[in-house]
Amino acid sequence: MDTIKKIVCTASLIAFVILASGFSALGAEYSVGSGNEDWWTKYPDQSSGKGGEVNHPAWVLDALGGKPVVIYVHKGCDYCTPQTDALTKIEAEMGDKFTYFNISAEGADARSEEALQAYDPNGGVMYVPLTVILTLAPNSEGKVEPVWHSTDVVTGENWIKNYIEDAVSQYDENSTNWNK
């Protein structure tokens, strides 16, 4: 009987520690904050615009009304190729779960400049490939708003897929509470 009590107590303690550490039963992996891996509501700590408001382009907010958004701004260069390939594969697998904007930085598409200005994680350096993932989550005051995460380096398929899966989870949990 003592063994059963120890197992039950240990399992309860483990469950408490997991819940206290911020694990969400709904699958949210990344928290909202300003760190390197967080979902951001303002420019993150590593940005020269740290703490500044993000000016989300209207076309992004419109798309976010339906599902999470992935924006990929790139060139046709060798450096971008692995990220392009990873995003192409992910879109083929799960593209029905997000709106995807595949934007060339070499053309006249004004959205490339808007995305680079809004979502460059380094505060205006504007390197490509820029990969941006947006979803909806509560801010520090509990109000649901657009949150985003971006990078301008080649991250590979696992990084992209993890953020997209988390974005879908966050969106499913929070989209009904978003007031544009």
C-alpha positions in Angstrom: 0.0 0.0 0.0 2.9 2.4 0.8 4.3 1.8 -2.7 0.9 2.8 -4.3 0.8 6.0 -2.1 4.4 6.9 -3.2 3.5 6.4 -6.8 0.4 8.5 -6.6 2.2 11.2 -4.7 5.1 11.2 -7.1 2.8 11.3 -10.1 0.8 14.2 -8.6 4.1 16.1 -7.9 5.3 15.5 -11.5 1.9 16.7 -12.9 2.1 19.8 -10.7 5.6 20.7 -11.8 4.7 20.3 -15.4 1.6 22.5 -15.1 3.5 25.1 -13.0 6.2 25.3 -15.6 3.7 26.7 -18.1 2.9 23.5 -20.1 -0.5 23.9 -21.7 -2.7 20.9 -22.0 -3.9 22.3 -25.4 -0.4 22.0 -26.9 1.0 25.5 -26.7 4.8 25.1 -26.8 6.0 28.7 -26.9 4.9 31.4 -24.5 4.2 35.1 -25.2 7.1 37.3 -24.2 10.1 39.0 -25.6 12.7 36.3 -25.5 14.4 34.6 -28.5 11.9 31.7 -28.7 8.7 33.5 -27.6 5.7 34.7 -29.5 6.1 38.5 -29.6 3.5 41.2 -29.3 6.1 44.0 -29.5 9.6 44.0 -30.9 11.7 41.4 -29.0 14.7 41.9 -26.7 17.3 41.3 -29.5 15.7 44.0 -31.7 17.0 47.5 -31.9 13.3 48.5 -31.7 13.0 46.5 -28.4 9.5 47.0 -26.9 8.2 49.0 -29.8 4.8 48.5 -31.4 4.5 46.4 -34.5 2.7 47.9 -37.5 1.0 44.8 -38.9 0.1 45.3 -42.6 -3.6 45.2 -43.3 -3.3 42.1 -45.6 -1.7 40.2 -42.7 -4.5 41.1 -40.3 -7.1 40.2 -42.9 -5.6 36.8 -43.5 -5.2 36.3 -39.7 -9.0 36.5 -39.5 -9.2 33.0 -41.0 -6.2 31.1 -39.7 -2.6 31.4 -38.7 -0.3 33.1 -41.2 3.1 32.2 -42.6 5.0 34.8 -44.6 8.2 33.9 -46.4 10.2 36.7 -48.1 13.2 35.4 -50.0 15.4 35.6 -53.1 16.2 32.9 -55.6 19.7 32.5 -54.1 21.5 29.4 -52.9 21.3 30.6 -49.3 17.5 30.7 -49.3 17.1 27.3 -51.1 17.0 25.1 -47.9 14.4 27.3 -46.3 12.4 27.4 -49.5 12.5 23.6 -49.8 11.4 23.2 -46.1 8.5 25.6 -46.5 7.4 23.9 -49.7 7.3 20.5 -48.0 5.4 21.9 -45.0 2.9 23.7 -47.2 2.2 20.4 -49.1 1.7 18.5 -45.8 -0.3 21.0 -43.8 -1.0 24.1 -45.9 -4.8 23.9 -45.2 -4.0 24.9 -41.6 -2.4 28.2 -42.4 -2.5 31.0 -44.9 0.8 31.1 -46.8 2.4 34.1 -48.4 5.5 33.2 -50.5 6.9 36.5 -51.6 9.9 37.3 -53.7 12.2 40.0 -52.4 13.5 40.5 -56.0 10.3 41.7 -57.6 7.9 44.6 -57.4 5.6 43.0 -54.7 5.1 45.8 -52.1 4.3 43.1 -49.5 7.9 42.1 -49.3 9.0 45.5 -48.1 6.0 45.7 -45.7 6.8 42.3 -44.2 10.5 43.1 -43.9 9.8 46.4 -42.2 7.2 45.0 -39.8 8.7 41.6 -38.9 12.4 41.8 -39.2 13.5 40.3 -35.8 16.7 42.4 -35.8 15.1 45.8 -36.0 15.4 46.9 -39.6 18.4 45.0 -41.0 16.1 43.3 -43.4 18.0 40.2 -44.4 16.4 37.3 -46.3 15.2 34.7 -46.0 12.6 36.1 -43.6 10.2 33.5 -42.2 7.3 34.9 -40.2 4.7 33.0 -38.4 1.7 34.8 -36.9 -1.2 33.6 -34.7 -3.4 34.8 -31.9 -2.7 34.6 -28.2 -3.4 36.6 -25.0 -1.0 39.4 -24.2 0.2 40.1 -20.6 -3.1 41.6 -19.8 -5.1 38.7 -21.1 -6.4 40.4 -24.3 -6.1 38.3 -27.4 -4.0 39.9 -30.1 -1.8 39.0 -33.0 1.5 37.5 -32.0 4.4 36.6 -34.2 7.8 35.0 -34.4 10.3 35.5 -37.2 13.8 34.7 -38.2 16.1 35.8 -41.1 18.3 32.7 -41.0 17.8 29.2 -42.5 16.1 27.3 -39.7 15.1 24.0 -41.3 11.9 22.1 -41.4 11.6 21.1 -37.7 11.8 24.7 -36.5 9.2 25.9 -39.0 6.9 22.9 -38.3 7.1 23.4 -34.5 6.1 27.1 -34.7 3.3 26.3 -37.2 1.9 23.6 -35.0 2.1 25.9 -32.0 0.5 28.7 -34.1 -2.4 26.4 -35.0 -2.9 25.3 -31.4 -2.8 28.9 -30.2 -5.2 30.0 -32.9 -7.7 27.3 -32.2 -7.6 28.2 -28.5 -7.8 32.0 -28.9 -9.4 33.1 -32.2 -12.9 33.3 -30.9 -11.8 36.0 -28.4 -10.0 38.3 -30.9 -11.7 41.6 -31.6 -9.9 43.1 -34.6 
